[in-house]
Amino acid sequence: MLKKIVVIGPESTGKSSLCTQLAEHFKTKWVPEYAREYLLTHGTVYQYEDLYTIAEGQIKGEENVINNMINPQPVFIDTDLTVIKVWSEFVFNKCDNRILTQIAKRPYDLYLLCNVDLPWVKDELREYPDLESRRELYLMYKDLLLNQHLPWFDIHGDYEGRLNLALAGVNSILTNIAP
């Protein structure tokens, strides 16, 4: 059975790198974060209404990868609508009900929450280099995960340590054994 594993966390916490490593390790596919594609195409100035368009693109990307899976290997998802919810609430103090409805409809098997203990890496899309904002975002994600019923793991440490923690988490759901 296909397992959907989502990698979430604040900016510059290694989500895309981790998805790439996990997909390579399990010889499977991963879903890139659609917000990056959207902002690179449409520019870095965005409005509240754009977040629903980004959410639709993320769903479409997920479904495209999942529908083209040939084997039952896990699929890794670089952010999901939870990230858009947290971002929307952090930046605009509200979230579109259509996004919340989609979050409730979309089942996942595991969340990997990337901590803010990696050094900040600047790129043209990142908005919050200060550690205080990154920690606040991390705590918003952690609060959401603590208040739901899916397994999740805190991914922290250097890149090698993060990969090892993520592998332990993924293997635990693939074998139904707690790490």
N, C-alpha and C positions, 0 to 999 in steps of 0.2 A: 504494500500500500504506500502511496506517495506521502511523504512527510514534508510539510512546509515549515521552514525555519526562517524566522525574521531576525535580522540584525538591526538594532535600533541604538540610538544614543545621540548626543549633541554633535555639532560640527567637529571635524578634525579629531575623531576618536578611533579611526581605523576601520570604519564599517565596510567600505568598498574593498579595502585590502583583505579584510577577514573573509568577506564573501568569495573573493577570488581564490584565496587559499583553500577554503573549505570545498568549493566546487572542484578545484584541482585534486584535492585529496580524495574526494568521493567519486571523482570522474563523472560529474554531473553538471548541471547548468545553474546559473544564478540570474536573478532579475536586478538590473541596475536601477538606481534611484532616478525616477523620471524627472524630478524637480531640477536636477542638474541639466538635463537635456532641454527642458523648457526654458530655463533662465539663460542658457547659452544661446538659444534661438531667439528669444524675445527680449533679452536684456535683463539686467539685474534689478530694475525698478519694477516692483509688482504691487498689486492691490489685494485687498481681502478677497475679492471675487475671483482672482486668479488661482487661489488655493483650491477651489473646487475643480477647475480645469486641470490643475496638476494632479489632484486626486483621481480624476477620470483617467488620466494618462498612466498613472501608477497601476490602477486596476487593469487597464488594457495590456500593459507590459507584463504583469503577472500572469494574466490569463493566456496571453500568447505563448509565453515560455511553458507554462503548465500544460496547455493543450498540445504542445509539440514534444512532450516528454515521451520517450519510447519505453523506458524501463522504470521500475519503481524506486529509483534512487531518490534521495532527498533533494529538494530544490531550496536554494538559499535566496532570500529576498532582502535586498539592500533598502531598508526602510519600508514601512507600510503606511496605511492611513493614520495609524496612531502617531506617527511622526508629524504628519500634517496637522493633526489635532493639537498636539503640544505646541508646534510652531505657531499655529493660528492663535492659540490662547496666549502665548508668550508675546507675540508681536501685536496682535489686534484685540486681545482680551475677550475673544469670542471664537466660536467655531460653528461653521455652517451645519445645520441639522442634517443635510444630505450626506455629509461626511460621517457624522455620528451614526446615521442609519447604516451606512455601508460597513462601518467598523463592526457593528453588531451582527451583520450578515456574513462576515468573512472569517471562516475558521482557520486557525493555525495550530501547529503542534508544539512549537517551542519558540521562546524569545531569548535572544542573546543581547544583553544590555551592555554596551561599551562605555566604560568609565572614562573620566576626564583626566586620567593620569599620564597620558601621552603628551609630549610637547606639541603646542599649537603649530600647524603648518598652514601658512597663508596660501590662499588661492583666490581667484577673481570672484568667486561666488560666496565666500564665507563672510559672515557679518559680525560675529561676536568673538573677538580674540581674547577678551578678558576672562580670566578664570572664574570670577564671580558669576557671570552670566552662564557660563558653561556648567558650573556646579548647580545653579538653579534649574537649568534645563534637565540635567541628569536626575535631580531629585523629583522633578515632575514625571519623568519616565518611570523612575523607581516606584513612585506612589501608585501610578496606574498599574504596574505589574504586581505590586503587593495586594491590590484590590481586585484581582481577577483570578481565575482558577486554572490557568495554564502554567506549565513549568517554565521557569526562566532562570538564567544564570548571569551573574555579574561577571563581565569580562574585563579584567584589569591586568596591569603589569606591562612588561615590554612586549614586543610583537610576538616573540616565541611563546611567552607565557600566555598571552591572549589566545593564540592558536591552540595551545594545549588545553586550556580551560574550555574553549569552544568545542574541541573534539570530544572531550569528556562529556559535555552536555549533550551533544548530538548523539554520541554513542549510547548514552543513557536512554534516550527515547527510542533509538533503533533496536535496542535489546531489552527495553522495558525494565532496566535495572538502574537504580539511583547510583550516581557516582560516589 
